[in-house]
């Protein structure tokens, strides 16, 4: 509950936010290959150079060359890495999420955010979705992602609401100088645009002021704006709370 002291209150609004986080993975935990993540991921395992691994786990790769910096997005320490430096040109590597239950959500509204880095070359990353536990896959959910010299955030809408949804990231190697990094995977159901806080209260009301309270209705707002007016007619003044 957020509270503040004001003389009079007319309107309370907040920025658009994530309504509910459904699944998240930032790859910072102690893991090596996809099956050692918790919950476990899966994907291409052989030959070893096309298996996704934590950025600092180079066991099985021909060399450790191809690292990118920083090693994680948003000041995190680690990420998932595809070793295109030693994977032959045209080699693909799949990185498949665990089952994500979307049955409680509206089809076509659930989104996935993720961060990508790939400093140079012509290798690409694609993202797909499955509604049947990975038996069949959608077409690519967005155009192929190529060069990003720094970590870049992407947002994609998922096409279904199956209880057995999986997400697949597929890297295609150019046998170049830099590996591909993936980080900060987040599946969520957004709130409606400009969704306001809820459960507004006004207590300790006196001629000199009042205490107002509200319940946050989003998870990534940048600020709350409280508008106040002495007569509910004149343009209200604005106070912003972080």
JOTAWO-V393177 format. One record per pair of residues at least 6 apart in sequence whose ideal C-beta (glycine too) atoms are under 8 Angstrom apart, sorted by the first residue. I is the first residue (numbers start at 1). J is the second residue. D is the distance in Angstrom with one decimal. If there is no record, write none. Layout:
i: [I & I]
j: [J & J]
d: [D & D]
This chain:
i: [1 & 1 & 1 & 2 & 2 & 2 & 2 & 2 & 2 & 3 & 3 & 3 & 4 & 4 & 4 & 4 & 4 & 5 & 5 & 5 & 5 & 6 & 6 & 6 & 6 & 6 & 6 & 7 & 7 & 7 & 7 & 7 & 8 & 8 & 8 & 8 & 9 & 9 & 9 & 9 & 9 & 9 & 10 & 10 & 10 & 10 & 10 & 11 & 11 & 11 & 12 & 12 & 12 & 12 & 12 & 12 & 12 & 12 & 12 & 13 & 13 & 13 & 13 & 13 & 13 & 14 & 14 & 14 & 14 & 14 & 14 & 14 & 14 & 14 & 14 & 14 & 15 & 15 & 15 & 15 & 15 & 16 & 16 & 16 & 16 & 16 & 16 & 16 & 16 & 17 & 17 & 17 & 17 & 17 & 17 & 17 & 17 & 18 & 18 & 18 & 18 & 18 & 18 & 18 & 18 & 19 & 19 & 19 & 19 & 19 & 19 & 19 & 20 & 20 & 20 & 21 & 21 & 21 & 21 & 22 & 22 & 22 & 22 & 22 & 22 & 22 & 22 & 23 & 23 & 23 & 23 & 23 & 24 & 24 & 24 & 25 & 25 & 25 & 25 & 26 & 26 & 26 & 26 & 26 & 27 & 27 & 27 & 27 & 27 & 27 & 27 & 27 & 27 & 27 & 28 & 28 & 28 & 28 & 29 & 29 & 31 & 31 & 31 & 31 & 32 & 32 & 32 & 32 & 33 & 33 & 33 & 33 & 33 & 34 & 34 & 34 & 34 & 34 & 34 & 34 & 34 & 34 & 35 & 35 & 39 & 40 & 41 & 41 & 41 & 41 & 41 & 42 & 43 & 43 & 43 & 43 & 43 & 43 & 43 & 44 & 44 & 44 & 44 & 44 & 44 & 44 & 45 & 48 & 48 & 49 & 49 & 49 & 49 & 49 & 49 & 49 & 49 & 50 & 50 & 50 & 50 & 50 & 50 & 50 & 50 & 51 & 51 & 51 & 52 & 52 & 52 & 52 & 52 & 52 & 52 & 52 & 53 & 53 & 53 & 53 & 53 & 53 & 54 & 54 & 54 & 54 & 55 & 55 & 55 & 55 & 55 & 55 & 55 & 55 & 55 & 56 & 56 & 58 & 58 & 61 & 61 & 62 & 63 & 63 & 65 & 65 & 66 & 66 & 66 & 66 & 66 & 66 & 66 & 67 & 67 & 68 & 68 & 68 & 68 & 68 & 68 & 68 & 70 & 71 & 71 & 71 & 71 & 72 & 72 & 72 & 73 & 73 & 73 & 73 & 73 & 73 & 73 & 74 & 74 & 74 & 74 & 76 & 76 & 78 & 79 & 79 & 79 & 79 & 79 & 80 & 80 & 80 & 80 & 81 & 81 & 81 & 81 & 82 & 82 & 82 & 82 & 82 & 82 & 82 & 82 & 82 & 83 & 84 & 84 & 84 & 84 & 84 & 84 & 84 & 84 & 84 & 84 & 84 & 84 & 85 & 85 & 85 & 85 & 85 & 86 & 87 & 87 & 87 & 88 & 88 & 89 & 89 & 89 & 90 & 90 & 91 & 91 & 91 & 92 & 92 & 92 & 92 & 93 & 93 & 93 & 94 & 94 & 94 & 95 & 95 & 95 & 95 & 95 & 96 & 96 & 96 & 96 & 96 & 97 & 97 & 97 & 97 & 98 & 99 & 99 & 99 & 99 & 99 & 100 & 100 & 100 & 100 & 101 & 101 & 101 & 102 & 102 & 102 & 102 & 102 & 102 & 102 & 102 & 103 & 103 & 103 & 104 & 105 & 105 & 106 & 106 & 107 & 107 & 107 & 108 & 108 & 108 & 108 & 109 & 109 & 109 & 110 & 110 & 110 & 110 & 110 & 110 & 111 & 111 & 111 & 111 & 111 & 111 & 111 & 111 & 112 & 112 & 112 & 112 & 112 & 112 & 112 & 112 & 112 & 113 & 113 & 113 & 113 & 113 & 113 & 113 & 114 & 114 & 114 & 114 & 114 & 114 & 114 & 114 & 114 & 114 & 115 & 115 & 115 & 115 & 115 & 115 & 115 & 115 & 116 & 116 & 116 & 116 & 116 & 116 & 116 & 116 & 116 & 116 & 117 & 117 & 117 & 117 & 117 & 117 & 117 & 117 & 118 & 118 & 118 & 118 & 118 & 118 & 118 & 118 & 118 & 119 & 119 & 119 & 119 & 119 & 120 & 120 & 120 & 120 & 120 & 121 & 121 & 121 & 121 & 121 & 122 & 122 & 122 & 123 & 123 & 123 & 123 & 123 & 123 & 123 & 124 & 124 & 124 & 124 & 124 & 125 & 125 & 125 & 125 & 125 & 125 & 125 & 125 & 126 & 126 & 126 & 126 & 126 & 126 & 127 & 127 & 127 & 127 & 127 & 127 & 127 & 127 & 128 & 128 & 128 & 128 & 128 & 128 & 128 & 128 & 129 & 129 & 129 & 129 & 129 & 129 & 129 & 129 & 129 & 129 & 130 & 130 & 130 & 130 & 130 & 130 & 130 & 130 & 131 & 131 & 131 & 131 & 131 & 132 & 132 & 133 & 133 & 134 & 134 & 137 & 138 & 141 & 141 & 141 & 141 & 142 & 142 & 144 & 145 & 151 & 151 & 153 & 158 & 158 & 158 & 167 & 167 & 169 & 171 & 191 & 191 & 195 & 195 & 196 & 197 & 197 & 197 & 197 & 197 & 198 & 198 & 198 & 199 & 199 & 199 & 200 & 200 & 200 & 201 & 201 & 201 & 202 & 202 & 202 & 202 & 203 & 203 & 203 & 203 & 204 & 204 & 212 & 214 & 222 & 223 & 223 & 223 & 224 & 224 & 224 & 225 & 225 & 225 & 225 & 226 & 226 & 226 & 226 & 227 & 227 & 227 & 227 & 228 & 228 & 228 & 229 & 229 & 229]
j: [213 & 214 & 215 & 197 & 213 & 214 & 216 & 224 & 241 & 211 & 212 & 213 & 211 & 212 & 226 & 239 & 241 & 209 & 210 & 211 & 212 & 209 & 210 & 212 & 226 & 228 & 239 & 208 & 209 & 210 & 228 & 230 & 210 & 228 & 229 & 230 & 202 & 210 & 212 & 226 & 227 & 228 & 227 & 228 & 229 & 232 & 236 & 226 & 227 & 236 & 196 & 197 & 200 & 212 & 214 & 224 & 225 & 226 & 227 & 194 & 196 & 197 & 224 & 225 & 227 & 194 & 195 & 196 & 197 & 216 & 217 & 218 & 221 & 223 & 224 & 225 & 194 & 218 & 221 & 222 & 223 & 190 & 191 & 192 & 193 & 194 & 195 & 218 & 221 & 190 & 191 & 195 & 217 & 218 & 219 & 220 & 221 & 186 & 188 & 189 & 190 & 191 & 218 & 219 & 220 & 188 & 189 & 190 & 191 & 195 & 218 & 219 & 188 & 189 & 219 & 186 & 187 & 188 & 219 & 100 & 101 & 102 & 105 & 110 & 187 & 188 & 189 & 97 & 100 & 185 & 186 & 187 & 185 & 186 & 187 & 37 & 41 & 97 & 185 & 72 & 76 & 183 & 184 & 185 & 37 & 54 & 55 & 72 & 76 & 78 & 79 & 80 & 182 & 183 & 72 & 76 & 77 & 78 & 37 & 38 & 37 & 38 & 54 & 57 & 53 & 54 & 57 & 59 & 45 & 51 & 52 & 53 & 57 & 40 & 41 & 42 & 43 & 51 & 52 & 53 & 95 & 96 & 41 & 42 & 98 & 98 & 52 & 95 & 96 & 97 & 98 & 96 & 51 & 52 & 93 & 94 & 95 & 96 & 168 & 50 & 51 & 52 & 92 & 93 & 94 & 95 & 51 & 60 & 61 & 60 & 61 & 62 & 83 & 86 & 87 & 88 & 91 & 82 & 83 & 87 & 91 & 92 & 93 & 171 & 173 & 60 & 83 & 93 & 80 & 81 & 82 & 93 & 95 & 169 & 171 & 182 & 59 & 60 & 61 & 80 & 81 & 83 & 78 & 79 & 80 & 81 & 67 & 68 & 71 & 72 & 78 & 79 & 80 & 81 & 181 & 71 & 78 & 64 & 83 & 83 & 86 & 86 & 85 & 86 & 85 & 86 & 83 & 84 & 85 & 86 & 177 & 178 & 179 & 81 & 179 & 81 & 117 & 118 & 119 & 178 & 179 & 181 & 151 & 77 & 78 & 79 & 181 & 78 & 79 & 183 & 79 & 115 & 117 & 151 & 153 & 183 & 184 & 115 & 151 & 183 & 184 & 183 & 184 & 183 & 115 & 117 & 181 & 182 & 183 & 95 & 181 & 182 & 183 & 179 & 180 & 181 & 182 & 93 & 95 & 125 & 171 & 173 & 179 & 180 & 181 & 182 & 179 & 91 & 118 & 121 & 123 & 171 & 173 & 174 & 175 & 176 & 178 & 179 & 180 & 175 & 176 & 177 & 178 & 179 & 175 & 93 & 173 & 175 & 173 & 175 & 173 & 174 & 175 & 172 & 173 & 172 & 173 & 175 & 170 & 171 & 172 & 173 & 170 & 171 & 173 & 168 & 169 & 170 & 168 & 169 & 170 & 171 & 182 & 134 & 166 & 167 & 168 & 169 & 166 & 167 & 168 & 185 & 166 & 133 & 163 & 164 & 165 & 166 & 165 & 166 & 167 & 187 & 163 & 164 & 165 & 110 & 158 & 160 & 161 & 162 & 163 & 165 & 187 & 161 & 162 & 163 & 161 & 161 & 189 & 161 & 189 & 159 & 160 & 161 & 157 & 158 & 159 & 160 & 157 & 189 & 190 & 157 & 158 & 161 & 187 & 188 & 189 & 155 & 156 & 157 & 158 & 187 & 188 & 189 & 190 & 127 & 155 & 156 & 158 & 167 & 185 & 186 & 187 & 188 & 153 & 154 & 155 & 184 & 185 & 186 & 188 & 127 & 153 & 154 & 156 & 169 & 182 & 183 & 184 & 185 & 186 & 151 & 152 & 153 & 154 & 181 & 182 & 183 & 184 & 125 & 145 & 148 & 151 & 152 & 154 & 180 & 181 & 182 & 183 & 148 & 149 & 150 & 151 & 152 & 180 & 181 & 183 & 125 & 145 & 146 & 147 & 148 & 178 & 179 & 180 & 181 & 147 & 148 & 149 & 177 & 178 & 147 & 149 & 176 & 177 & 178 & 147 & 174 & 176 & 177 & 178 & 146 & 174 & 176 & 146 & 171 & 172 & 173 & 174 & 176 & 180 & 144 & 145 & 146 & 171 & 172 & 144 & 145 & 169 & 170 & 171 & 172 & 180 & 182 & 140 & 144 & 145 & 169 & 170 & 172 & 140 & 141 & 142 & 156 & 167 & 168 & 169 & 170 & 137 & 138 & 139 & 140 & 141 & 167 & 168 & 170 & 137 & 138 & 141 & 158 & 159 & 160 & 165 & 166 & 167 & 168 & 136 & 137 & 138 & 164 & 165 & 166 & 167 & 168 & 159 & 160 & 162 & 164 & 165 & 162 & 164 & 164 & 166 & 166 & 168 & 168 & 159 & 156 & 157 & 158 & 159 & 154 & 156 & 172 & 154 & 181 & 183 & 184 & 165 & 167 & 187 & 185 & 187 & 182 & 180 & 217 & 218 & 217 & 218 & 217 & 214 & 215 & 216 & 217 & 224 & 214 & 215 & 217 & 213 & 214 & 215 & 212 & 213 & 214 & 212 & 213 & 214 & 210 & 211 & 212 & 213 & 210 & 211 & 212 & 213 & 210 & 211 & 226 & 224 & 242 & 240 & 241 & 242 & 240 & 241 & 242 & 238 & 239 & 240 & 241 & 238 & 239 & 240 & 241 & 236 & 237 & 238 & 239 & 236 & 237 & 239 & 235 & 236 & 237]
d: [5.3 & 7.2 & 6.1 & 7.5 & 6.7 & 5.7 & 6.5 & 6.4 & 6.8 & 5.9 & 6.8 & 4.5 & 7.5 & 6.2 & 6.4 & 7.4 & 6.0 & 5.4 & 7.3 & 5.6 & 7.9 & 6.5 & 6.4 & 5.9 & 6.4 & 5.2 & 7.1 & 7.4 & 5.3 & 7.5 & 6.3 & 7.3 & 7.5 & 5.0 & 6.2 & 5.7 & 6.5 & 7.2 & 5.3 & 6.6 & 7.5 & 5.4 & 5.0 & 6.0 & 4.5 & 5.9 & 4.8 & 7.9 & 4.2 & 6.7 & 6.2 & 5.8 & 6.0 & 7.5 & 5.8 & 7.1 & 7.5 & 5.6 & 7.3 & 6.5 & 5.1 & 7.8 & 7.7 & 5.5 & 7.8 & 7.9 & 7.3 & 6.1 & 5.5 & 7.4 & 7.1 & 6.0 & 4.6 & 7.5 & 5.2 & 7.3 & 7.6 & 7.3 & 4.4 & 5.1 & 6.7 & 7.4 & 6.5 & 7.9 & 5.4 & 6.0 & 6.7 & 7.0 & 7.7 & 7.8 & 5.5 & 7.1 & 7.7 & 2.5 & 5.3 & 4.6 & 4.8 & 8.0 & 4.7 & 7.7 & 6.1 & 7.0 & 6.7 & 4.7 & 5.1 & 7.1 & 4.9 & 5.6 & 3.8 & 7.6 & 6.9 & 7.6 & 6.3 & 4.8 & 8.0 & 6.7 & 7.6 & 5.1 & 7.0 & 6.4 & 7.9 & 6.9 & 7.2 & 7.0 & 4.6 & 5.8 & 6.5 & 7.3 & 4.8 & 7.6 & 7.5 & 4.1 & 6.7 & 5.0 & 7.3 & 7.0 & 7.9 & 7.5 & 4.7 & 7.5 & 5.5 & 6.6 & 5.4 & 7.5 & 7.6 & 6.4 & 7.9 & 7.4 & 7.8 & 5.3 & 5.2 & 5.0 & 7.7 & 6.0 & 6.8 & 5.4 & 5.5 & 5.0 & 7.2 & 6.6 & 4.7 & 7.5 & 5.5 & 7.9 & 6.1 & 6.0 & 4.4 & 7.1 & 7.5 & 6.2 & 7.8 & 5.6 & 7.5 & 6.9 & 3.9 & 5.6 & 5.1 & 7.5 & 5.9 & 7.9 & 6.4 & 7.5 & 7.1 & 6.5 & 4.2 & 6.1 & 7.9 & 6.4 & 6.0 & 5.9 & 6.3 & 4.7 & 7.0 & 5.8 & 6.7 & 4.2 & 4.6 & 4.9 & 7.8 & 5.3 & 5.9 & 7.7 & 7.1 & 4.6 & 4.7 & 7.9 & 5.3 & 3.6 & 6.1 & 7.9 & 5.5 & 5.8 & 5.0 & 4.5 & 4.3 & 7.9 & 7.3 & 7.4 & 7.3 & 4.7 & 5.0 & 6.7 & 3.8 & 7.8 & 7.0 & 7.1 & 7.9 & 6.3 & 5.1 & 6.8 & 5.3 & 5.9 & 4.2 & 7.8 & 7.5 & 7.6 & 7.8 & 7.8 & 7.7 & 7.4 & 6.0 & 7.5 & 5.6 & 7.6 & 6.7 & 6.9 & 6.9 & 7.8 & 5.0 & 7.5 & 5.5 & 5.0 & 7.3 & 4.2 & 6.6 & 7.0 & 6.6 & 4.0 & 7.8 & 5.0 & 5.9 & 4.0 & 7.0 & 5.8 & 5.1 & 7.5 & 6.1 & 6.8 & 3.0 & 7.3 & 6.9 & 5.8 & 3.9 & 7.8 & 6.6 & 7.9 & 5.2 & 7.6 & 5.9 & 6.0 & 6.2 & 5.3 & 7.4 & 6.3 & 5.9 & 6.2 & 7.8 & 5.2 & 4.9 & 5.5 & 6.8 & 3.8 & 7.5 & 4.0 & 7.7 & 4.1 & 4.9 & 7.3 & 7.4 & 7.8 & 6.2 & 6.5 & 7.0 & 7.9 & 7.8 & 7.8 & 4.6 & 6.2 & 3.9 & 6.3 & 7.1 & 4.5 & 7.0 & 5.3 & 7.0 & 5.6 & 7.7 & 5.2 & 7.4 & 7.9 & 4.0 & 7.5 & 6.0 & 4.3 & 7.9 & 7.6 & 5.4 & 7.9 & 8.0 & 7.2 & 4.5 & 6.6 & 3.9 & 6.2 & 6.9 & 6.2 & 7.3 & 5.5 & 5.8 & 7.6 & 6.9 & 6.6 & 7.0 & 5.6 & 7.7 & 6.9 & 3.8 & 6.7 & 6.6 & 5.7 & 6.3 & 5.9 & 4.3 & 6.7 & 6.8 & 7.3 & 4.5 & 7.9 & 5.7 & 6.6 & 5.1 & 7.5 & 7.1 & 4.9 & 7.6 & 5.7 & 7.4 & 5.2 & 7.0 & 4.4 & 7.5 & 7.4 & 6.9 & 6.3 & 5.8 & 7.3 & 4.8 & 7.9 & 5.5 & 4.3 & 7.5 & 7.4 & 7.4 & 6.3 & 7.9 & 5.5 & 6.9 & 6.1 & 4.7 & 6.9 & 7.0 & 5.8 & 4.8 & 7.7 & 7.2 & 5.6 & 7.0 & 6.9 & 4.4 & 6.0 & 7.1 & 4.9 & 7.9 & 6.0 & 6.8 & 4.2 & 8.0 & 5.2 & 5.0 & 6.4 & 7.9 & 7.2 & 5.2 & 4.1 & 6.5 & 8.0 & 6.7 & 8.0 & 7.5 & 6.4 & 7.0 & 7.3 & 4.6 & 6.8 & 6.5 & 7.2 & 5.5 & 5.7 & 6.7 & 5.5 & 6.8 & 7.4 & 6.1 & 7.7 & 6.1 & 7.6 & 7.3 & 5.2 & 5.9 & 6.4 & 6.9 & 6.8 & 4.9 & 7.8 & 6.1 & 7.0 & 5.2 & 7.0 & 7.4 & 4.4 & 7.4 & 7.7 & 7.4 & 5.8 & 8.0 & 7.7 & 6.2 & 7.2 & 6.3 & 4.8 & 7.2 & 4.7 & 6.6 & 5.3 & 7.5 & 7.9 & 7.2 & 4.5 & 4.6 & 5.9 & 5.5 & 5.4 & 7.2 & 5.7 & 6.2 & 7.3 & 6.8 & 6.2 & 8.0 & 5.4 & 7.7 & 6.6 & 5.0 & 7.2 & 7.4 & 4.1 & 7.8 & 7.1 & 7.7 & 7.0 & 5.9 & 5.7 & 6.0 & 7.6 & 4.7 & 7.1 & 7.1 & 7.7 & 5.2 & 7.8 & 4.4 & 6.6 & 7.9 & 6.4 & 5.6 & 5.1 & 7.2 & 4.6 & 3.3 & 6.4 & 5.9 & 7.0 & 4.3 & 7.0 & 7.7 & 6.6 & 5.9 & 5.2 & 4.1 & 6.2 & 6.1 & 4.0 & 6.2 & 5.4 & 7.4 & 5.1 & 7.0 & 4.4 & 6.2 & 7.2 & 5.4 & 7.9 & 5.8 & 7.2 & 4.7 & 5.5 & 7.3 & 7.4 & 4.8 & 7.6 & 6.8 & 5.0 & 6.5 & 5.9 & 6.8 & 7.1 & 5.6 & 7.7 & 4.4 & 5.3 & 7.4 & 6.2 & 6.5 & 7.4 & 4.5 & 6.8 & 7.1 & 4.8 & 6.2 & 5.4 & 5.8 & 6.9 & 6.5 & 7.3 & 5.8 & 7.5 & 6.2 & 5.0 & 7.1 & 7.8 & 6.8 & 4.6 & 7.9 & 6.9 & 7.7 & 4.3 & 3.8 & 6.8 & 6.0 & 7.0 & 6.0 & 4.1 & 6.4 & 4.8 & 7.5 & 6.2 & 5.8 & 4.8 & 7.5 & 7.5 & 7.3 & 7.1 & 5.4 & 8.0 & 6.7 & 7.5 & 6.8 & 7.6 & 7.0 & 7.7 & 7.3 & 7.6 & 7.4 & 5.9 & 4.9 & 6.7 & 5.3 & 5.5 & 6.1 & 6.6 & 3.9 & 6.0 & 5.8 & 5.1 & 6.9 & 6.9 & 5.1 & 4.9 & 7.7 & 6.2 & 4.1 & 7.0 & 7.4 & 5.1 & 6.7 & 4.4 & 7.3 & 5.2 & 7.3 & 5.3 & 8.0 & 6.9 & 5.1 & 7.9 & 7.2 & 6.0 & 4.8 & 7.1 & 7.7 & 7.8 & 5.0 & 6.6 & 5.2 & 7.0 & 4.7 & 7.9 & 5.7 & 7.3 & 5.3 & 8.0 & 7.4 & 4.9 & 7.7 & 6.7 & 3.9 & 7.0 & 5.5 & 7.8 & 5.5 & 5.5 & 7.0 & 7.4 & 3.9 & 7.4]
